[in-house]
Amino acid sequence: MAAQEAQTVEDRPAKRRDELQRWMIALAATFCVVAVALNLWAWFGPGSWGPRLQCDAPHFDFGERDVNDSIDHEFALTNTGYQDLLIRDISADCSCVTAKVTSVTVPPRKSLIVPVHISLKNEQNGDLRRRLLVQSNDSVNPQLVLTLSGRVHRSRPAAK
């Protein structure tokens, strides 16, 4: 009986070690399953196959310009999604900024060039920042803000 008890006491650490190993394997497997599920959700979750509005350069710095200048710039809007992107509206925070859209539909994996014109007449000296709001049917990011900024100054009259 004592020999049997001694053997049982000796087996306890081995049984605990085996049980701990099974728990560690189960925990690692659970972690791997959750990680794979999160990656699949990110790739194929809601809206992943829809249109995606993206602009690689949403900010344009026009530098230092005279108050009598006007500035022309082009923003490239890209549909990185898998369905047609609809540009619903492009609005500016000032009447001095105009944007012309040649098409309101951007096919998947294609880009649309949006010419923007800003007139600096009647602007005050100093830093200037103007925003354009692009509204689309992108279900993840339906609004995109484009900015134009720089410094405006009045040129001194020529000395006589």
Buried (B, 14 or more C-beta within 10 A) or exposed (E): EEEEEEEEEEEEEEEEEEEEEEEEEEEEEEEEEEEEEEEEEEEEEEEBEBBBBBBEEBEBEBEEBEBEBEBEBEBEBBBBBEBBBBBEEBEBEBEBBBBEBEEBEBEBEBBBEBEBEBBBEEBEEEEBEBBBEBBBBBBEEEEBEBEBBBEBBEEEEEEE
